[in-house]
Every structure is written in structure tokens, then in C-alpha cells.
């Protein structure tokens, strides 16, 4: 959300009231009546009439830049809120305001035309809180301002909107710390209150000079009853009174409305397009060189579009563009290929940076492959040679080739079969059965075998005995003949128990 930048050219001043539209372009003035529906929107016939009359009044040519229209709208439907926020930058302030508006107003920011004005100095004077800042936010329904904006854009104008009541305050000379500005029309009035030099509240009053005159003319009526709708705290120390829509009030009426407070009339020159709001807008530009500090914006980005379109200079702009393009063609190839070349160089540098790591990791893996003992092959040979029901209780293998196996088997025949299969696998060079003891129930045999295992390069090819293997595979299972037990060992009956082996690596 961005605020309106400095406006160097005032353009056309416009006031859009409840019953009339006034416009001032230099010394030329225009005044048009407004016909509204019950909802407050303009009649379709009134929109067409306004568009045609404003087009004639503006007299814009195609070669001229789009004129800016500084528009003051009425107080009907306008809401003023003071919001306290922590001290922050301008961008953060605008983001916080969007969140606060969603909480403070019944409509979301996208459904409102709103603007803000920081009041940091006012806050410091009031309560001296340097950690926070107070912001004044003015908002009105987006449909109200958008309807006026569409009409003015159709006439070739670029409108910006502010509050008419706020523009009238520019006419107040030497205002006190707390004051109010009252604009009395024929059938309605507007009151804006100020505290410490900043707007505090704005109100649309449903009575005007017509009701004041009716009350004074009616028998037994007191015109002070209408004035009682204005509370004394709204007026403050002084009341500035202005008249609109051709209304005139007497000093007696003003005394009753001011309720004993000081009051002063704001003089407005006569003529078409002249009003207190337009005169206030004009004075802002003459004295400050810019629009009022609080503007209502429609765009979500709150950015003001360009104020002119170079239609008259399109051919000159095209010629300049072609000249720039022809000059840049000789460098176009370099500019187009540069990003690709930069990206390619970056990829090559990244690849080169990874090469030392790859070589170091490959060397480490090769070292592991060439230096680690081949324990896996002897273990596979043991697993293939172990008879059914064999349990290896302890296994010890060293780099020098020493191997020691302590296992439990069913009978001595399985022990001899296990040893012969290990030797046939060529993974072991020698195996000796050192101990062979039967269990107490003579169902198992505990055996200890020691020997040497061979590295892969030192092994001889194992003999293939397909006939014997096939015969052993297809032969019916039968209880084998017991062999002569080893001296000092007792033969035990077979057992089907299989227990996971545990291995100890030397």
C-alpha cells in the first residue's frame, strides 16, 4: 500500500455533494444537479447527463495529457477511526493497517476506499508514548467512490478523492486546539470535529436551512431543538460555519447552533463551481503545493497511475525505440548467451570441486577391498557343509588362517560328514577333530575342530562329484551305521535340535 506521490499540477477541482456536483477549472465553473436512487446511487439518466456535460466542460484533446481531478466527496457513509500501532517503517505500517482495518471496520479493505494520515506528533503531545504511533484512517464503501471514478475516467480525467469536510478546514484561520467546521446545506449538513489539530469525527446531519426555517416559522416551536442534535463537545472552543447549495443562514440561527460557543462564518465567493470545499482544495495547492494529506484510494496497490498517455508522440517514441533496438542488436548475442555461459562455467567449477572427493572415496573403497580378510567365503562353506540339526556354539577365525569351531551335532557320523565337506569345499587346507564328547543324555555330541582356512587366491578347485551328490540327494533317509567312536568319547543318539551359531572373530 503506497501513498499518493507529490502532485505538481492541480488540474480540475470537483465537489460531489448529495444534491449537486460542482467543478472549477481555472476561472470556468460548472454546477450540475444530481438525481439519486433510494440506495444513494445515481440514476442512470443522471450518469449519462453528467458524463456528457463534463466532457464538454473539460474540452480535452487527444494530444493533451490526461487531466487530474481533485474530488471532494460528502460525509455520508464516511467513517473516521484513530488506530494506535507500534513504531515501524512505512511499508510495515501499511501492512499493519490492512490487518487493523479488517478488525476495526465491518467491511474488508478490498471492499473499502480508504486512506490514512499518521498522527505521531499529536500522539506525543497527548500522552508522550514514543513506542507507539497513532494513525487516522478514513474509509467509505468502495462502490460509492468507484461510481464517481468511472464517470470521471469516461470524461478523460484521472480522479483522486478526499473528504469535502477536511478540505473546508483549510479555510479556517487561526483555529484553536479543539474546533469544528459545520457546512449547512438546504436539506442536510456536515460537521467535522478537530482535536489537537487532527480530525476526530465526521458526521452527516439530516437537517439544513429548510428545517431551521420551518422550525422558526412554526408556532410554538423552538429552532434550538435542531441545534440540540449537535453536542457541545463536538464543537469544542470554536465553530466555523459555511453554507452550501445556495443556502443562507442568519446570525441568530448560527448563535443557536453554536450553543454559546464562539463561531465564525467561512466566506465563499459566489458563482458556478464555487464552494467552501473547492476553495479549500484550491488553497491547499496554492499554499502547500499538494493535495490534502488524507486521500481515499481505490487500487489495491494504492499506486497512482500515469497522468498522461503519449498519443501525440507515439511516432517519435517509435523512431527512438527502433534506433535503440538497431544499436543494441550488435550486443544482443552477447547479452543473450551470457547467462547460459555463466551457468555452464559454474557447473564445470562445481564438478571440478567434487573430483578430489570422488578420488579419495574410491581409494578408500579399494583399500578396504584389497586389505580386508575374506571371512565370508569360509562362513558360506561352513553353512553349506553343516548337517541338519547342527549348532555352532563358538567360531574363531584369524587373519593368519587359524580357525577353531566348537559345535553340537547328533552323532559322530555327522561330525565326519561335516569335516569331509569342509575339506572338499577347498576353503580349508586342514581340519582336525580335537575333541568329541557325548552329552549326558547321549542325544548329542559336542565336537571341537581346529584347522587352517585358505585365502581365495590360494585355493584349489573343488572336485565335482555329481553322481555321489545325486545319489546322496535321492537316497532314502535311513539311520546311518555308527562309526567307531574316538577314544575317550561316547556315542550319542541323533538329535534334530538346531540352535543359532555364535562366532568369535580373531
Secondary structure, DSSP 4 states (H G I P E B T S, - for coil): -----------EEEEE-SSEEEEEETTEEEEEE--B-TTSPBPHHHHHHHHHHHHHHH---TTSPPEEEEEEE-STT-EEEEEEEES--HHHHHHHHHHHHHHHSSS-GGGEEEEEEE-HHHHHHHH--TTEEEEEEEEEEHHHHHHHHHHHHHTTEEEEEEEHHHHHGGG-SS--SEEEEEEE-SS-EEEEEEETTEEEEEEEES--HHHHHHHHHSTT--THHHHTTS-HHHHTTEEEEEE-TT----HHHHHHHHTTSEEEE-----STT--HHHHHHHHHHHHHSS--S--BB-STT-PPPPS---STTHHHHHHHHHHHHHHHHHHHHHHHHHHHHHHHHHHHHHHHHHHHHHHHHHHHHHHHHHHS--HHHHHHHHHHHPPTT-EEEEEEE-TTSEEEEEEEESSHHHHHHHHHHHHHTTSEEEEEEEEEEE-TTSS-EEEEEEEEE--GGGPPPPPP-HHHHHHHHHSPP-PPPPPPPPTT---------------EE-
